[in-house]
Amino acid sequence: MYSAVTAVSALDDFRLLLEFDHRERRVFDVRPLFGLGRFRELATPELFRTARVSIDTVAWKNGLDLDPEYLYAKSLPAGEPG
């Protein structure tokens, strides 16, 4: 099943609260990506908070984005300990 992001909120500790098109809410931790190339730029809180929905996924002001299926697969349902 393809999952498109319909809403995103930047949370504390570099996590994203995501809502997908089937109304499921999930939390994605961006910190594991900080060691990968340009993703280390997202460790800057001001840039991290620029997260927004772009078409069907999350993108940041610096042009980085993530595949929506990756976001879904690597996130936890909102409310679960992580």
C-alpha positions in Angstrom: 0.0 0.0 0.0 1.4 3.4 -1.0 1.3 6.0 1.8 1.3 9.7 1.1 2.1 12.3 3.8 -0.7 14.8 4.2 0.6 16.7 7.3 3.8 17.1 9.2 4.8 18.8 12.5 8.4 19.1 13.7 8.6 17.9 17.3 11.3 18.2 19.9 14.4 15.9 19.7 14.4 16.0 15.9 11.3 13.9 15.4 8.4 14.4 12.9 4.8 13.8 13.6 3.4 12.6 10.3 -0.2 12.1 9.1 -0.7 9.8 6.1 -3.5 9.9 3.6 -5.2 6.9 5.3 -5.4 9.1 8.5 -2.7 7.2 10.4 -0.4 9.3 12.5 3.2 8.2 13.0 6.4 9.5 14.5 9.7 9.5 12.5 13.0 10.1 14.2 15.4 12.0 11.9 18.5 11.7 14.1 19.7 8.4 12.5 20.1 10.2 9.2 22.4 12.9 10.6 25.5 10.9 9.6 24.4 10.6 5.9 25.7 13.4 3.7 23.7 16.5 3.6 21.2 15.2 6.2 23.6 16.4 8.9 22.3 19.9 8.0 19.0 18.9 9.6 20.7 18.8 13.0 20.3 22.6 13.0 17.0 23.2 14.9 16.1 26.2 12.7 16.4 24.2 9.5 14.8 21.1 11.0 11.7 23.1 11.9 11.2 24.1 8.2 9.8 20.6 7.5 6.7 20.9 5.3 4.6 18.7 3.1 5.7 18.7 -0.5 3.4 16.9 -2.9 3.2 13.6 -1.0 6.2 13.7 1.3 8.3 15.8 3.7 10.8 18.4 2.4 13.0 21.0 4.1 14.0 24.5 3.0 17.4 23.3 2.0 15.9 21.0 -0.7 16.2 17.7 1.1 13.3 15.3 1.1 12.5 11.8 2.1 10.5 9.1 0.3 7.0 8.7 1.8 7.2 4.9 1.9 10.6 5.2 3.7 9.0 7.6 6.3 6.1 5.1 6.8 8.3 2.0 7.1 10.8 3.7 9.5 8.3 5.4 11.8 6.3 4.3 14.8 2.6 4.7 15.4 2.0 7.9 17.3 1.7 7.1 21.0 4.0 4.2 21.0 7.2 4.5 23.0 10.2 4.9 20.7 
